[in-house]
Amino acid sequence: NSWQDVFDVGANYLNKFGDVTVALFAGWMYATFVPSFNQVPGANANLITGANLTNWKQWVIGAQFGFAGFTVGASYSWDNNGLGGNYYTGADSDSRKVAVGVMYETGPWQASVGWGHVNTDNGNGASPITTVGMGGTSGTTFGFTAGPASTSANFGTNPLTGAAVFGGYTADKFEVGVNYALGPGIKLVGGGIYWNVSGPVNGTQGQSWAAMLGMDLRF
């Protein structure tokens, strides 16, 4: 199984109207899915769960405007993740992404804040983690629900006997940053990132954060 003959194109528009700068962009990607000669069940289509692979498609549009030290940008994109609609329900596993950011510059200072959101459909369902144990010296071992033995079991009501759990995945990223130019080619940089992710089963939910402080040198 592979994606071949990938076409990826993009276009930008840049201009300035008085004191306002404008940047527009768009992109599109298409890759043809070529199934393998391996006829093992589930190699490229699972007749029990209805999951299947297909041609991979993505597109994105975005815009950025600048005025009086402010720069504001946003984008929206879509991705089918190379997965087709479920054979039995028709539900997809597409991702839709939104990003927004604002930056302000004055003198040696530069500050920004941004937000990104991803919403992914779960058309093929997910399996919960049923056991968590120590894997010796290699780390933690996770045990997922055993795969369903039949289509009726997959679309049943008991996840512990192999029923898939449906409901989308979401992820949100918040970030802030501040730079201060100490001199030509040298900046003091700092910022933070916060992630919040959620999904229909355990193991797909959590939060994390990071703080950064450093120097940016250019010569």
N, C-alpha and C positions, 0 to 999 in steps of 0.2 A: 504494500500500500504506500502510495506516495502522492504528493502534489507536484505537478510538473507544469511547464509552459507558463511561468508566472509573468503576468503583466502588471506593472506598477507605475502609474503616471501621476503627476502632480502639476499644479499651476499656482503661481503667485502673482498678485497685483500690488504694486507699491507706488504710492503717490503722496503728494503734499498739497494741501489746500490752505493757503495762508499759513497760520500757525498750527494747523491740524495735520498730523501725519496719519496715513491710512495704509493698512496692510490687510489683504484678503488672501486666503489660500483654500485649496481644495485638493483632495487626493482620492485615488481609486485603485484597488488591487483585486486581481482575479487570478486564481490558480486552479488548473484542471486536476480533478482527482482521478487517479488511475489505480483501480483495484489490482491486487496481486493475483497470481495464479493459485495461491494457497487457498484451498477450499475448506479449511478448518472453520467450523461454525463460529461466528463472531469475529472473524478476521477483519471484515469491513462492514458487516451488518449482523446485528444480533436479533434473531427472530423471536427470542424469548422476551427481551425488553423493548424491542422496537428501535433501538439505537442504531444509527448508521452514519457513515462518512460520506461527504459530498464535496462538490467544488467549493473552494474557499473564497469568500468575498469580504471585502472591507471598503468603507468609504469614510471620508472625514471632510468637514468644512470648518472654517474658523475665520476670525477677524481680530484685528488689533488697531487701536486708536491711541494717539498721543497728543497731549495738549498741556501747556503750562506746567511741565514737569511730571505730569501724570501719564501713565501708560496703562491702558485697560485692554485685556484680551479675553477671548472665549472661544471654545471649540465644541463641536458635537460630532461623534463618530459612531459607526455601527460595524459589527463584526459577527459573522455567523460561525466563527471558530472552526470552520471546516466540517460542521455537523449538520445533517439534514433533519427535517421534521420527523418526529417519532412516527414509525409506521402505523401504530395503532391509535394514537391520540392526535397526531398532526402537530403537536406542540413542538416549538423550536428550542434551541439552546443558544440564542443570539445574545450578544453583549451590546449595550448602549452606554456610551460614555460622554460625560459632560465635564468640562474644565473651565474655570474662571480664575483670572488673576488680575491684581492691581498693583502697580509699582509707582512710587513717588521718589523723585530725585531733586535734591537741592544742595548746592555747594558740594562738599565732600561726602554728603550723606545719601544713602539709597536704601529704601525700605519697601518691602513687598509682602503681600499676603495672597494665598491661593487656595483653591478648593477643587478637588476632583472627585467625581462620583461615577461608579460603574454598577450597572444593574444587569445581571446575567440570568436569563431564563433557565429553568431546570427541566426541560422537556423530557429528559430520559430518567429523571429521578436520581436519588442518591441513597447510599447505604450508611446507617449510623455505625459508630464505633461501639462495639459491645464489650471488649476487654482491653485493658491497658496494663501491661506488665513490663518489668525490667528485662531488657534483652542482653543480659550479661554485661560484658565490657563495651559492647557496641552501642548501648543507649536503650531507649524505650521502644518496646514493641507494641504496635497497635493491632487489634484484631477486629476486622470488619464483619458485618453480618454476611453469612454465607450466601452466595448467589442463588437466585430463585431457580427452582427445578422446572418451572413451567410458567407460561405467560399469565395464567390465573393467579399463581403465587406472587409474581412480580407486581401485579396490580391489585393485590389483596390489601388487607387492613392491618396486618401484624408485621412491623419491620423486623422483629426478631426471628421471623421465619422466612425472611427474604423479600418482603414487600418493599418496593421502592417508596421513598418519601419525596414528595414534590413540593415546590415552592422555590422562589428565586434566590439567588445570591446577590448581596450588595457589598460594596466597599466604598468607604469615604476616606479621603486623605486631606488633611488640613496642614498647611505649612506657612511659616512666617520667616522672614529673613531681613537682616540689617547689615549693610556694608558701610565702612568708613574709610575713605581714601587718606592714607597717611602721607602719601607722596606719589610722584609719578611711578606707575607700575606696581604699587604695593597697596593692598587693601586689608583691613581687618574685617573678617566676615563672621557672622553668627546667625543662628536660626534654630528652628525646631520643626518637627514633623509629628503628626499624630494620625494613626490609622485606626479605623473601626470597621470590622468586617462581620458579616452575619450571613447565616444560611439556614436551611430547613432542618439540619441534623447537627448533633454534637460534632466537634472537630472542624466545623466551618464557621465558628464564632470566636471573636477575640479582639483585643485591642493592643496596640503597641505605640511606643513613642521614642523619639530620639532628639537629642540636643547637640548642636555642633558649634564649635568655636575654632577659628583657624586664620591663616593668612593666605592671601591670593597674590602671588608674585608673577609679573609678566615682564619679559625683557627680550 
